[in-house]
């Protein structure tokens, strides 16, 4: 069985008139369900940023619908709520990944130079007045609106565990969703940069992600526009994006 996805990337080209511009390219791809996993990044129960907490709660409703549909198709779901593994210590989904035979990690092979993000997130990226300190760990678990099927899903926040689990199941296609696009989704030990460097075919669900961005910082646009800029940055430099709303 396959799922059909339309991927979007952007490439820098030189026009016939000698001008450089970014060209958007779409491509239809078929992903074999038994070789595909969805990795849900850091969809916590709460965040130090009020705005982030509110947006995750709204996103979780749509995300859960997509996950249920994909699970029924046979796609492996891995939840990665970082820093909360103690909460899931007795979870069969957690044990499914934590008890896997660990493999040696291969070198991270990337031909991509690091490019500066299109937004300034140096203040932590919150767009709201907050009561918690920036980057304080106020989360304790994954958002409860995301249903975990203990009989088939996996839970981990460790790159080596995730790599070993995926490799031993013969999974090569990874669909990322969750938060935050400019931070954890790119940079965690199990995230886009690392998995792409290990040779996985990685895509980002651009309709199920959100950035940490404060409109008071450069480039001085709305939060939504800041997220769009980060998604386009990923399309240009890291991996294709897809939309999954039709599966909800």
C-alpha positions, 0 to 999 in steps of 0.5 A: 500500500502507498500514500501519494504526496505532493512535495514542494521544494525551492531551488535557486536558478538563473533566469534567461535574463541573468537574474537569480530567483527561487523557483518553486517545484512540486513533485508527486511521490509515492511512499510505501506505508511499511517504509514510512513513519511520522515523527511528532516533535515536542507537542507538549502539554504546555510551553513557557510561551503562552502563544506557543501553548495556545497554538499547539492546543489548536494544532493538536486537534487537526494533528490527531485526526491526521495521525489516526488516518495514517495509523489506519493506513499502516504508517508507523507513528513515533511521538517525541515529546522531549524531556518527558520520558519519565512520564512514559516510563511504563508505556508500552509505546515507550518500551517499544522503542527504548528496548530496541537493540541499539545500533552504532550511529553512522556519520552525519553526511550533509552536503548543505552549508548552514544558512542563517534563518530568515527570522531573529529568534534570539529572544526565544521567539515568543509573541506573547507576554509570558509568566515563565522564564524564556526556555524554562521547562514547564512541560511534563508530557505530550499534549493529551489531545494527541492519542497514543495507540499503545499497541503500535506507536512508539515514544522516544526523544533520543536520536540513537533510539529513533535511528535504531528503531527505524532502521530495524523496521526498514523505514526510510521515509520520515514525515515530520510534524510538530514544533517548533519549526526553526528550533527543535524540528530542525535541530533535535538529535532525532530531527530533520538535519540529523535524519537527513544526514543519516540518509533518510528521505525526510519531509516536513508537514508544513500545515502541521508545524509552527515557528517560535517567532516574535514580530518585534524582531527582524524581519518584523512581520506577523507570527504567521508570516514568520512561520511561512518564511521558516517553512520556505527556508526548509524547502530551500535548504533542508527538505521538501514539505507536504500538506496532510490536511486531506488525511484529516 
